[in-house]
């Protein structure tokens, strides 16, 4: 069996999370977060549609972590992003982090926005 270390080129993987925080690429971020090839930053939550729309040019899919449990996205948020031509996948934040890391390791054009657990 051959084991290779995973190399993340542009974006940074989610390394951990806990109550109210995420650790991404060695940096701890409190509260909601966005991470993409352009960088990692705090996010205003589901009402901050403009921050998500800014990811459209660099992402084919945006994973949205809705906290500890899966929840429906607001209709206007989903509509706005779908009209911009980007795929949206809502899931719990732990599932979104895992999915993001797997696809990131494959070199996919993805972004991640998460609400804390």
C-alpha beads as a LAMMPS data file, in Angstrom:
LAMMPS data file: protein, C-alpha beads

117 atoms
116 bonds

1 atom types
1 bond types

-500.0 500.0 xlo xhi
-500.0 500.0 ylo yhi
-500.0 500.0 zlo zhi

Masses

1 110.0

Atoms # bond

1 1 1 0.000 0.000 0.000
2 1 1 1.243 3.446 -0.887
3 1 1 0.398 6.398 1.338
4 1 1 0.780 9.968 0.148
5 1 1 0.576 13.132 2.138
6 1 1 -2.302 15.293 0.961
7 1 1 -1.181 18.621 -0.443
8 1 1 -3.653 21.503 -0.474
9 1 1 -2.547 24.000 -3.122
10 1 1 -4.549 27.212 -2.752
11 1 1 -7.208 26.832 -0.064
12 1 1 -6.645 25.548 3.450
13 1 1 -8.377 22.534 5.010
14 1 1 -10.620 22.572 8.050
15 1 1 -8.498 21.040 10.806
16 1 1 -10.965 21.191 13.667
17 1 1 -14.020 22.810 15.192
18 1 1 -15.769 23.142 18.513
19 1 1 -18.388 25.220 20.276
20 1 1 -18.233 28.602 18.547
21 1 1 -14.950 28.190 16.623
22 1 1 -13.214 26.620 13.628
23 1 1 -9.515 25.888 13.060
24 1 1 -8.627 26.326 9.374
25 1 1 -5.066 26.125 8.101
26 1 1 -3.709 26.524 11.637
27 1 1 -5.762 29.643 12.407
28 1 1 -8.599 29.665 14.947
29 1 1 -11.620 31.696 13.865
30 1 1 -14.471 32.495 16.244
31 1 1 -18.026 32.481 14.874
32 1 1 -19.240 31.963 11.301
33 1 1 -16.499 31.537 8.699
34 1 1 -15.910 31.418 4.943
35 1 1 -12.935 29.670 3.403
36 1 1 -12.043 29.477 -0.273
37 1 1 -8.941 29.681 -2.476
38 1 1 -8.963 33.468 -1.967
39 1 1 -8.600 33.068 1.803
40 1 1 -10.364 32.500 5.100
41 1 1 -12.407 35.184 6.842
42 1 1 -15.273 35.724 9.224
43 1 1 -18.770 35.620 7.768
44 1 1 -21.960 37.461 8.706
45 1 1 -24.063 34.275 8.588
46 1 1 -26.981 33.373 6.354
47 1 1 -27.992 37.028 5.960
48 1 1 -24.594 37.873 4.436
49 1 1 -25.479 36.930 0.846
50 1 1 -22.951 39.369 -0.672
51 1 1 -20.015 37.478 0.887
52 1 1 -21.249 34.247 -0.694
53 1 1 -21.912 35.883 -4.065
54 1 1 -18.281 37.039 -4.063
55 1 1 -17.238 33.360 -4.188
56 1 1 -19.050 32.643 -7.457
57 1 1 -16.055 33.447 -9.694
58 1 1 -13.719 31.061 -7.863
59 1 1 -16.073 28.188 -7.009
60 1 1 -18.267 25.671 -8.771
61 1 1 -19.929 24.618 -5.504
62 1 1 -20.352 26.334 -2.160
63 1 1 -20.926 24.084 0.842
64 1 1 -22.937 25.800 3.556
65 1 1 -22.695 24.367 7.058
66 1 1 -25.832 25.212 8.998
67 1 1 -24.476 24.483 12.484
68 1 1 -24.883 21.312 14.527
69 1 1 -27.944 20.182 12.557
70 1 1 -28.923 20.432 8.915
71 1 1 -31.375 23.240 8.197
72 1 1 -33.061 24.691 5.135
73 1 1 -31.413 27.713 3.581
74 1 1 -33.459 30.897 3.232
75 1 1 -35.212 30.891 -0.149
76 1 1 -33.731 34.247 -1.230
77 1 1 -30.194 33.072 -0.429
78 1 1 -30.572 29.855 -2.432
79 1 1 -32.230 31.669 -5.357
80 1 1 -29.577 34.380 -5.516
81 1 1 -26.687 31.918 -5.608
82 1 1 -28.329 29.542 -8.057
83 1 1 -29.085 32.458 -10.402
84 1 1 -25.391 33.399 -10.201
85 1 1 -24.577 29.927 -11.529
86 1 1 -22.970 28.259 -8.530
87 1 1 -24.048 24.988 -6.919
88 1 1 -25.196 25.128 -3.305
89 1 1 -25.111 22.241 -0.843
90 1 1 -26.480 22.749 2.664
91 1 1 -25.591 20.297 5.429
92 1 1 -24.549 20.324 9.063
93 1 1 -21.249 22.128 9.646
94 1 1 -19.345 18.932 10.610
95 1 1 -20.514 17.205 7.406
96 1 1 -19.739 20.296 5.330
97 1 1 -16.196 20.466 6.744
98 1 1 -15.524 16.794 5.965
99 1 1 -16.960 17.045 2.445
100 1 1 -15.023 20.237 1.761
101 1 1 -11.727 18.646 2.860
102 1 1 -12.223 15.590 0.636
103 1 1 -13.073 17.629 -2.460
104 1 1 -10.331 20.156 -1.690
105 1 1 -7.781 17.318 -1.640
106 1 1 -8.985 16.375 -5.137
107 1 1 -8.258 19.900 -6.402
108 1 1 -11.899 20.885 -6.924
109 1 1 -13.066 24.527 -7.220
110 1 1 -15.045 24.757 -3.988
111 1 1 -15.758 27.119 -1.129
112 1 1 -17.160 26.632 2.349
113 1 1 -19.282 28.820 4.601
114 1 1 -20.128 27.512 8.081
115 1 1 -22.120 28.486 11.114
116 1 1 -20.550 27.258 14.381
117 1 1 -21.880 24.281 16.279

Bonds

1 1 1 2
2 1 2 3
3 1 3 4
4 1 4 5
5 1 5 6
6 1 6 7
7 1 7 8
8 1 8 9
9 1 9 10
10 1 10 11
11 1 11 12
12 1 12 13
13 1 13 14
14 1 14 15
15 1 15 16
16 1 16 17
17 1 17 18
18 1 18 19
19 1 19 20
20 1 20 21
21 1 21 22
22 1 22 23
23 1 23 24
24 1 24 25
25 1 25 26
26 1 26 27
27 1 27 28
28 1 28 29
29 1 29 30
30 1 30 31
31 1 31 32
32 1 32 33
33 1 33 34
34 1 34 35
35 1 35 36
36 1 36 37
37 1 37 38
38 1 38 39
39 1 39 40
40 1 40 41
41 1 41 42
42 1 42 43
43 1 43 44
44 1 44 45
45 1 45 46
46 1 46 47
47 1 47 48
48 1 48 49
49 1 49 50
50 1 50 51
51 1 51 52
52 1 52 53
53 1 53 54
54 1 54 55
55 1 55 56
56 1 56 57
57 1 57 58
58 1 58 59
59 1 59 60
60 1 60 61
61 1 61 62
62 1 62 63
63 1 63 64
64 1 64 65
65 1 65 66
66 1 66 67
67 1 67 68
68 1 68 69
69 1 69 70
70 1 70 71
71 1 71 72
72 1 72 73
73 1 73 74
74 1 74 75
75 1 75 76
76 1 76 77
77 1 77 78
78 1 78 79
79 1 79 80
80 1 80 81
81 1 81 82
82 1 82 83
83 1 83 84
84 1 84 85
85 1 85 86
86 1 86 87
87 1 87 88
88 1 88 89
89 1 89 90
90 1 90 91
91 1 91 92
92 1 92 93
93 1 93 94
94 1 94 95
95 1 95 96
96 1 96 97
97 1 97 98
98 1 98 99
99 1 99 100
100 1 100 101
101 1 101 102
102 1 102 103
103 1 103 104
104 1 104 105
105 1 105 106
106 1 106 107
107 1 107 108
108 1 108 109
109 1 109 110
110 1 110 111
111 1 111 112
112 1 112 113
113 1 113 114
114 1 114 115
115 1 115 116
116 1 116 117
